[in-house]
């Protein structure tokens, strides 16, 4: 199932640059689809057994285990589970946890539809089911964890004294204030029993292998799903420091956070291994390869998408303007994840605001084009994955009576871009590796 992009309700692009951006974006998303990734690392083996062809894995292929149990959790969970099932010759027992409306049916599997981006009652139920399956893992068993973006909200097990409502309120407040994923997950790990290695602790002394599709730039393992299979980092933002930074350290949270450093002692995981099988870098490489086949001189910028989305969009336009216009066209491929400080009540997302920031800086430069894309197919509160804009976008919008600055003040980028048919739609893609942005610099 290949991902198909739609622009402004049109099934196919109406200009050559947009057509190229479609092909580049689709190739990037397909490169990190679970069926693509798991097809490279799983081998059909004896009934009920999995063969693994992963260079990083200690003692690959020859591993023996009595029972195999599987937990698939995240936005890519149904597709990761189906890829795993296809590689097995027999039924196995599994727990699947996915956003609402995305569960699948498979013998031996129990599926839970949980809540995202704010955890809800379904997230608690899912957390209990995952905890139970992990506890049942014996020394001679293997617990296979298929982890993808979104797991932090979908699978929750609060510490005693921390309510689900408190977690949801805190998550919402941090997101609205533009907290980074590292800051948000530092707090999440501090108030949840499954995060920061909690799932691995429950599975001990059984063996655990986690295969991850990473939605975190840099693939920092404690931040992917808040690290259920790895220990808490010794460095990085402290939960208390994050709450103080954003003015959220009230009396209730101060009492909760006081004992955090003593909740879990330093713990090693000798029979647990966590491996990233796909990431933003994987998608960037695929985009670059496709652009090269289309005749572009290609440059790749991992981690460039960061900070406030509007500001980052302007930086991308500046980078595009630096490229010479003599000779073949340029394609600049950016990866990462920006944030938005929400001040209004409109509909939008970081990729849409990123596109508007680019369009404002590039206005009047008709040779510049940009596609922004949330690889999971959902950008913030908008029913879109991103947008395609050019140096003509703002001029076109003003001709329709639209005010880009007022739009951004109200965080209403979807309304603005949909009016000029610039939004990019995919529906659920089956994967999640943060965001992509692809800029084209056309020759004179």
N, C-alpha and C positions, 0 to 999 in steps of 0.2 A: 504494500500500500504506500505509494509515493505521495508526498505532500503536494497539494496544488494550491497556488496562491491566487487570490482574486483582488483586483484593485477597484475600489469604489463601486462594487457591485458588478463589474465587468469580469467575465471569465477569462479574458485574454487582454494583454496590454495593447495600448493604442499607439505607442511610439517605439522606435528601435531601442533607445536607452532603457525604457521600462521593460521591454522584452528581455534584454540582457540581465537586468537586475532580477527579474523573475527567475531566470535559469540559474543565476549565481546563488540566490537565496534558497531555492529548492534543493540544490545540490548540497548546500551546507546543512540543512535540516535533515535530509535523507542520510547523510554521513553519520549522524548521531542518533538515528532511529534504533530502538532496541533490537529489532530483527537484524539490522546490519551489524551491530556491535556484538550481539551474542552469537551470531553465526560465525564470528571469527574466533571465539574463545571456548565454545561448548562443542563437544563431540558426542554423537550418539554412541552409547556403550551398552553394557549388559542391562537387562530389565531392572528398572529402579535405580540405576547407577548413572552418574554423570562423568564424562571424560572432560578434562580441562586442559586446554593448550595455551597456558599463560606463562610467559617466560619468568615473570616475577614470583610465581607461586612456588613456595617451598614444597618439594616432593610432589610435583604435578603428576597427574594421570595414575600413578601407582597408589594413591591414597585409598585406603579401605575404610569403610564405615558400615555400621550395622543398620542404622536407619537414617534416611535423609528427610529433613524438614526444611521448608522454605517459607520465608517471609518476604513478600514483595510490597514495597511501600513507596508512594510518591506519585507524581503526575504521570510517570511512565510505567507505573506498576502493571496495568493490564497487558501492555505490550511486552514488558520484560518477562512476565509470567508465561505468556504464550510462546515466546521464544525459547524459554527454558523447557516448557512442556514438549515442544516439537523435538527437542534434542534427547528426550527420554523415551525409553521403550516401554514404560509402565507408569501406572498411576502413583503419585506421591502425595504426601500430605502437605498442604500449604495454607497460609493465611495471606490474603490480598487486601491491601488498604489503598483506596484511590479516592479522588474527589467525587462528589455526587454526580451520578449519571455516567460514570466511567468504569463500572465494574464489569467483569466477564464471568462466564460460566465454564467450569472445568471440573471433572471428577476429582474428588479428594480435596478440593479447595473450598474454603469459606471466605466470602468476600464481604468487606465492610466499606460502606460509602461514608466518608468522613468529611470534615469541614475545612475549607481553605478560602482565603488566607487567614481568617480568624478561626482558631480552634473552637469546636462546639461539642455538644454531647456525643456526636458520632466519633469524634477524635478520642474521647475518653474510652468508649467501648472498644475502639480499634486498639488502643494502647493496652487494654486488659487482655485482649486476645493475643496480641504479639508477646506480651509478658508470659502468658500461660504456655505458649508454644516453646518459648525459649527455656522456661523452667523444666520442661519435659525432655530437654536434650540431655542425654546421658553421655558418659565419658567416651563411649565408642560410636557416638552419633555425630552427624555433621549438620549444622544449621547453616543453610545458605541464605544470605540476606541480599535481596535485589533492591538497591536503594537509588532513589532519584529525587530531584528537586520537589519541594513541597512537603516533604516528610515531617518537617518540624511542626507544622500545624496539623497534619493529618493523624499523627500518632502521638498522644499525650498521656502522661502519667504524673500528675502534679505531686510535689512533695507535701507531706502533712502540713496543714495550716494554710496552703495556697489553693484558692478556689479557681475553678475554670473561668469564672467571670473576671477574676482579677488578672489572669493570664491574657484573656482576650482584650481587656481594656488596656493593659500595658502594651501588648503587641500593636494595637491600633494607634496608641499615642506615639510610640516610637516610629512607626511607619509614617504618620502624618508629620512628624518633625524631621524626617529625612535621615533617620539613623541608617548607618551602613549595615550590610549583612553580617559583618564581623561583630558589630556592637549588638545588634539584635540577638544573634545566636549566643553571644556571651551571657546575656541575661536569661535566655531560654534554658541554657545548660544548667544554670544555677538554681532553677526552680522546678526541675522535671527529673524524675527518677530514671527514665529511659535514655536521656540525652547524656552526652559526655561519657560514653562507654557503658551506660546502664544496661543496654540490651546484651552486650557481651558478658557483663558480670552475671546476669541471670542464666546465660547459657553455660557458663563454666561449671564443671571442668570439661564439658563437651567441646568439640571443635567447631569453629565458626569461620566461614569465608564470606566476605561481603564484596559484591561486585557493584560498582557505583557508576552511574551516569551523573557527572558533576555539573551543578548549576552555579558553582561558586568560582569566580575568577581566581586563578592561582591554584585551584584544587586543594585548598587547605582543609584537610580531612575533618577536623573538629567542627567546621562550619557547614559541611554538607549534611543536611538533615539534622543539624546540631550534633553530629558525631555519635550516633547510638552504638557504634562498634569500636570507637577509639577513645582513648583517655582525654581528659581536658588538657588544653595547652598550658605550658608553664609561663607563657607570655601572652601579650595581646591585651585588649581592653578588659578592665575588671567590671563586673556587673554594677557594683556601687558607683564606679566612676562614670559609667554610661548613664545611669539614672540621674546622677548629679548634673552631668553635662546638659541633659535635656529637661531639667527642672522637674523630675518625676520622683525624687526620693522623699516621699512623704513618710509620716510616722509608721504607717502600716508596712511599707516596703522596707524601712530601716530595720524593723524588728525581724522581718523575714530574711533579710540579706546578712544579718550579723553573723550567723554560724556557717555561712556558705563554704568558706575555705576548709571547714572541718567536716563537711557532709560526706565526702568520699576521700579516703586517704589515697596516696599515690599507689597505683595498681598497675601491674604489668599483665599483658595478654599473650602468654606464650603459645596458646593454641588457637589464636585468632589472627586472621590476616584480612586486610582491607585493601582492595585494588581498584583504581579508577580505570574503567574500560572505554570511557568516552567523555569528552569535555568540550568547552568552548574552543580550545585550541584545535580539536579534531574538526570542528565545523569551519573554523577559519581556514585551515589548510585546504579543505574541499572547495570552499568558495574561491580561494586563490587559484587552485588548479583549473576550475571551470572558467574563471576570468581569463586566464592565460590562453586557453583553447579558443576563446572568443577574440583573441588578438590584442588584449590589454597588457600593458606593462603593469605588473601587480606588486603592491607593497602591503605587508600584513603588520598590523599594530595590536598585539595582544594586550589586554588590560587597559586600553585607552578609554573605554567607556566607563567613566567614574565621576563621582561628584554630582553636582546639580545638573539635571538633564539639559535645561536651556543653555547654560553656560558651556556644557560639553559640546552641544550642537554647534555653537559658534566656533569652538576650537577646531572641530572637524572641518568646518568651512574654511577656516584659516589654513589648515593643513592642505586642503584641496587647492586653494589659491596659490600655494607655494609651488605646485607642480608646473613644469614647462608645458606649453601647448604645441610645441613643435614635435613632429614625429607621431608615432602611434599613441592612442589614448591611454590614460592611466586608470587603474582601478585600485582604490585604497580600501582595505578590509579591516574593520575595527571590531574588537570584542570586549566584553565586560558587562558591567551593569551600573547604570546611573541611579540616582534617587531624585525624588521630588518633595520639596517642602510644600505641603498643601495649605493654601490660604483661602481657597474658594470652595464652591460646592458644585462645580461642573463635572463633566464626564471626560475622563482622559487617562493617560498613563505616561510612564517615563519615556517610552519609545516615541509616542506622539509628540511630547514636549521636546524631545531631542530633535525630531524632524523640524519642528517649528523654529527652534533655535538656529538650526542650520539654514533654513529658508530665509530667515530675517537677515542673517549675515551675508548670505549669497545673493540677495535680491538684486536683479539687474544683470546677473552673471548667468546667462542662459546655457552656458557650456557646463555648468555644475549640476549634478544629480545626486540624490542620496536615497537609499532605502534603509529604513530601520525595521527591525524584526525581533519580537519576543519569540524565542524558539519553541515555547510551549503553545503558542497561538493565542495567548491572552495577555493584553497589555493593561494592567491596572484595572480600573472600573469600566473600561471601554470594551465594546464587542468587536474588537479589532486586534491584530497582532502588531501593527506598526503602520508605516506610511511610506509613500514614494513622493518626494518633493524635488523641485529644481529651483534654479535662479529666477524662474518666472512665477513661482507659486504665490508669493506675497502680492505681486502685481495683479494676478488673476483674482485673488481673494478680495483685494480692495475694490476691484471692479464690480464685485458682487455685493459690496457694502459691508464687508467684514473687517473688523478691527483686530489685528493679531495681538497687540499689546493688552487690550481689554480681555481678550480670550485667555491669555496666559495668566493674567491677574486672577481670573476666576477658575483656573485649572480646567478649562473647558475645551481642550484641544481636539477631542473627538468631534464635537459639534462643528468646529471650524473646518477641519480637514475633510469631514464627510460631505460638507456642503459643496466642496470643490472636487469631490470624487477622488481624493488622494489617499484614503485609508486602505490598508492592506489586510485582507482577511484570509485565514487558513482553517479555522475551526481547530479543535484539539489535534495536535501534531503527533502525540504519542511519545514525546521526548521533552527535555528541558535542560538546556545548557546555557542559561542566561541569555544575553542579547547579542545580536549582530547588527552592524551598520556597514553598508557598502556604498562608497562614493565613486562616481565616475567623473573623470575630467576629460571632456571631449576636445579634440584638436581644433585648431583654427580652420 
